[in-house]
Structure formats: structure tokens, C-alpha cells
Amino acid sequence: MSLISKRLFVSTLACCLLMPAAALADAGKTAADGAKALRQRLVKLIPGQAPDAVEPTPIPGLFQVRYGLKVFYLTGNGRYLIQGQLVDLKDRQNLTDTSLDKARLGLIDALPASSFIEYRPKGKARYTISVFSDVDCPYCRALHAEVPALNRKGVAVRYLFFPRSGPDTPSYYTAVSAWCAKDRQTAFTRAMEGKAIPKATCANPVKRDFDLGVRFGVEGTPTIVLQNGQVLPGYLPVDKLMQAIKDASAS
């Protein structure tokens, strides 16, 4: 999400809310009532842009509103809109990040299992990570070389394509060729080793994955999404990555 798009969204939301501010009043006797009333009001104010979530926060009268991966805070009467991070200092938890982690995980889990190139352990997987990867990225190649070690530790690794050069570039078409190969895993591994693979084309998820990465705010590769939705931007050696995976699983 770019700064400009976020500012435009906030401006639009603020204008819509301010027009009928008096009509909102205090929405309901309970936090659940307030969230429901605020959602209904937002749906009426912004047609075709229903919020993905409206939830009470630990602060009485303040609600978290999420549109995709955009998070804002609104008072129950719709008068005050707050941008920024909501942090519970007592529990040392960033409530905004937790909400975004959940949203990111939901977007990935909504994808068909058949739309990943996945490397799984021989037995049952204990953990699963999703990796936005570029076949021409040196750090992606370093991570991929360690996938067998991760598999032995019970980690399933599923890939999403994120050619950093963008659509209609050599990296993009190599990703397409890997997906369209008869043996996707072998072709993808060869590409990650810097070896040539036969050119191929077919229906593929490369553009979909790239667009999802843009929504996630991916700026470099590899970008690793842990199974709680937490994002790790960049390569980590196996031991440090395993610790992060275990910490995420325990959270």
C-alpha cells in the first residue's frame, strides 16, 4: 500500500464519515453492538467498499476497522479517525500488527493448495511457511538451497512468485516456465540454481502472486510469511529461521 493511496483512502473515509456525523451517535450498549452499527454505517457510506473487519479494541469506544490490509481506528460515533499503531504496553503486543498478520494469513490461505510449488517433509509437516521468491534473486537461491534442511526439520515450504523486475520480464517468464513444466519442483529448483529450463507457457499464478506481493508491501525477496501471518523480510539461515518459525507457532 503506497502512502498516496493510503492518504486518499483516509481522506475519502473521513469525508464520508463527517457528512452524517450527527446520525451516528453512540452505537449500541455493548462493544459488539457498536461494532455492528459502525459496520452497517460504513457499508452505507462507502458503497461497494464494505470493511473486512470492524472489531472493538481494548479501549472503550474505539474500534479497529480493516479494509484489506489497511487498518484504521474509529470512535463509535464516527467522529474521530486515528491512523497508526495500537500497542498494548502491558502485554507488549502490537495489536495492529496482529490484525494485519491475521489478514495476510487469510489472503494466503484463501489460495488453492494446488496453486503453490511446494516442498514438503517426508512425514507430516509440523510447520508451513510461504515464500515470495524471485528465481534470479541470490538470497532466494540461498534459501532454496536450504529447503531440504527445512524439510528434515518438519517445515513445508510453499512458494509464491514475485519477480522483482515485474511482469513481462525475463525473470517473470522464467517463473512462468517453471510453473508450466511437467515437473514443477525440478524445474523450479533448476531455475533457482541458475540453470536454464525449457521455455513453456500455460495458465499460471505468477501475475496473481506478484499482485498479492504488492498488496503485502513486498519490497525485496525472499519475503517469508510464517504460519501466524508474520512477515520476515529477507533471508535467514536455517537456525535463525527455525527459531522464528517456532516462536510464531507458539504465539
C-alpha positions in Angstrom: 0.0 0.0 0.0 1.6 3.3 -1.1 1.5 6.4 1.1 -0.5 8.2 -1.6 -3.2 5.6 -1.8 -3.5 5.4 2.0 -3.9 9.2 2.2 -6.6 9.2 -0.5 -8.4 6.4 1.3 -8.3 8.1 4.6 -9.5 11.4 3.0 -12.4 9.6 1.4 -13.3 7.8 4.5 -13.1 11.0 6.6 -15.3 12.9 4.2 -17.9 10.2 4.2 -18.0 9.9 8.0 -18.2 13.6 8.6 -21.2 14.3 6.5 -23.7 12.5 8.7 -21.7 12.6 11.9 -24.7 13.5 14.0 -26.6 10.5 12.8 -24.1 8.0 14.2 -24.4 9.0 17.9 -23.3 6.2 20.3 -23.7 2.9 18.5 -25.2 0.4 20.9 -25.0 -0.6 24.5 -22.1 -3.1 24.1 -18.9 -3.2 22.2 -20.4 -5.8 19.8 -23.4 -3.6 19.2 -21.1 -0.7 18.5 -19.0 -2.7 16.0 -22.1 -3.9 14.2 -23.6 -0.5 14.0 -20.4 1.1 12.8 -20.0 -1.6 10.1 -23.5 -1.0 8.9 -22.9 2.7 8.7 -19.7 2.3 6.8 -21.4 0.0 4.3 -24.0 2.7 3.6 -21.4 5.5 3.4 -19.0 3.7 1.0 -21.0 1.6 -1.4 -19.0 -1.4 -2.7 -16.3 -1.0 0.0 -17.6 -3.0 2.9 -14.9 -3.3 5.6 -13.4 -6.7 6.0 -13.5 -6.3 9.8 -14.8 -4.0 12.4 -13.8 -5.0 15.9 -13.7 -3.5 19.4 -10.3 -2.6 20.8 -9.4 -2.8 24.5 -10.0 1.0 24.6 -13.7 1.6 25.3 -15.5 3.3 22.4 -12.6 2.8 20.0 -13.0 0.3 17.1 -10.5 -1.2 14.7 -11.6 -1.0 11.1 -9.8 -3.0 8.4 -10.2 -2.7 4.6 -7.9 -5.4 3.1 -4.5 -4.6 4.6 -5.4 -1.0 5.6 -6.1 -0.6 9.3 -7.6 2.5 11.0 -9.3 3.2 14.3 -12.6 5.0 14.7 -14.6 6.1 17.6 -18.1 4.6 17.9 -19.7 7.9 16.9 -17.7 8.1 13.7 -16.2 11.5 14.6 -12.6 10.6 15.2 -10.4 8.6 12.9 -6.9 7.5 14.0 -4.0 6.2 11.9 -1.1 4.4 13.4 -0.1 1.5 15.6 -2.1 0.4 18.7 0.3 -1.2 21.2 -0.6 -2.9 24.5 2.4 -1.9 26.6 1.4 -4.3 29.5 1.3 -7.4 27.3 4.0 -6.0 24.9 1.8 -6.7 21.9 1.3 -4.6 18.8 -2.4 -5.1 18.2 -2.3 -3.5 14.7 0.4 -5.9 13.6 -1.5 -8.8 15.0 -4.6 -7.8 13.0 -2.5 -7.5 9.8 -0.8 -10.8 10.4 -4.3 -12.4 10.6 -5.4 -10.6 7.4 -2.3 -11.7 5.5 -2.7 -15.3 6.5 -6.3 -15.2 5.4 -5.3 -14.0 2.0 -2.7 -16.8 1.5 -4.9 -19.5 3.0 -7.7 -18.5 0.6 -5.5 -19.5 -2.4 -6.0 -23.1 -3.7 -3.4 -25.5 -2.3 -2.8 -26.6 -5.9 -1.6 -23.1 -6.9 1.8 -23.4 -5.0 5.0 -25.1 -5.8 5.5 -26.8 -2.5 8.3 -28.8 -1.0 7.1 -31.0 1.9 8.7 -33.2 4.5 8.5 -36.9 4.0 6.3 -37.3 7.1 3.7 -34.9 8.4 4.6 -31.3 8.3 4.9 -29.6 11.7 5.1 -26.1 10.2 4.4 -24.3 6.9 5.9 -21.2 5.6 5.0 -19.3 2.4 7.8 -17.5 0.5 7.6 -14.8 -2.1 10.5 -15.6 -4.3 12.4 -14.4 -7.4 14.2 -17.0 -9.4 17.0 -14.6 -10.1 17.5 -13.4 -6.5 20.7 -14.6 -4.9 19.2 -14.6 -1.4 16.2 -16.6 -2.7 18.6 -19.1 -4.1 20.5 -19.3 -0.8 17.2 -20.0 1.0 16.1 -22.6 -1.6 19.4 -24.5 -1.2 18.4 -24.9 2.5 14.8 -26.2 1.8 15.9 -29.9 2.2 17.3 -29.0 5.7 14.0 -27.2 6.5 12.1 -30.3 5.3 14.1 -32.5 7.5 13.1 -30.3 10.4 9.4 -30.7 9.5 8.9 -27.5 7.6 6.8 -27.4 4.4 7.9 -24.6 2.1 5.4 -23.3 -0.4 6.3 -20.7 -3.0 4.6 -17.6 -4.4 6.2 -15.9 -7.4 7.5 -12.4 -7.0 9.7 -11.4 -10.0 11.2 -8.1 -8.7 11.7 -6.9 -12.2 7.9 -7.0 -12.7 5.6 -8.6 -15.3 6.8 -9.2 -18.9 10.4 -9.5 -17.9 12.9 -12.4 -18.2 12.5 -13.3 -14.5 8.7 -13.3 -14.9 8.8 -15.6 -17.9 11.3 -18.0 -16.2 8.8 -18.3 -13.3 6.0 -19.0 -15.8 8.2 -21.7 -17.5 8.8 -23.3 -14.1 5.1 -23.4 -13.3 4.3 -24.8 -16.7 6.9 -27.6 -16.7 5.8 -31.2 -16.3 7.8 -31.5 -13.1 7.4 -28.1 -11.5 9.6 -28.8 -8.4 12.5 -29.9 -10.6 12.2 -27.0 -13.0 11.9 -24.5 -10.2 14.9 -25.9 -8.4 17.0 -25.8 -11.6 15.9 -22.2 -12.2 16.9 -21.4 -8.6 20.3 -23.0 -9.3 20.8 -20.6 -12.2 20.3 -23.3 -14.8 18.3 -22.8 -18.0 14.9 -24.5 -18.1 12.8 -25.1 -21.2 10.5 -22.2 -22.1 6.8 -23.0 -21.6 3.6 -21.2 -21.2 0.2 -22.1 -19.8 -2.4 -20.7 -17.4 -0.3 -19.8 -14.3 -0.5 -17.9 -11.0 2.6 -15.7 -11.5 0.8 -12.4 -12.0 -1.7 -13.2 -9.2 1.2 -13.9 -6.8 3.0 -10.8 -7.9 -0.1 -8.6 -7.3 -0.6 -10.2 -3.9 3.0 -9.5 -3.0 2.4 -5.8 -3.9 -0.6 -5.8 -1.6 1.6 -7.3 1.1 4.1 -4.5 0.6 6.8 -6.9 -0.5 9.9 -4.8 -1.5 12.6 -7.5 -1.6 12.9 -11.2 -1.8 12.7 -13.6 -0.2 9.8 -12.4 1.9 8.8 -15.2 4.2 5.3 -15.4 5.7 5.1 -17.6 8.8 2.1 -19.7 9.7 0.7 -17.0 12.0 0.9 -14.4 9.2 4.0 -12.7 10.5 6.3 -11.4 7.7 10.1 -11.9 7.7 11.6 -9.6 5.1 14.8 -11.3 3.8 16.9 -14.3 4.1 17.6 -16.0 7.4 19.9 -19.0 7.9 18.2 -22.2 8.9 18.8 -22.0 12.7 17.5 -18.4 13.0 14.6 -19.2 10.6 13.6 -22.2 12.7 13.6 -20.2 15.8 11.3 -17.6 14.2 9.1 -20.4 12.9 8.8 -22.0 16.4 8.1 -18.6 18.0 5.4 -17.9 15.5 3.8 -21.3 16.1 3.8 -20.7 19.8 2.2 -17.3 19.6 
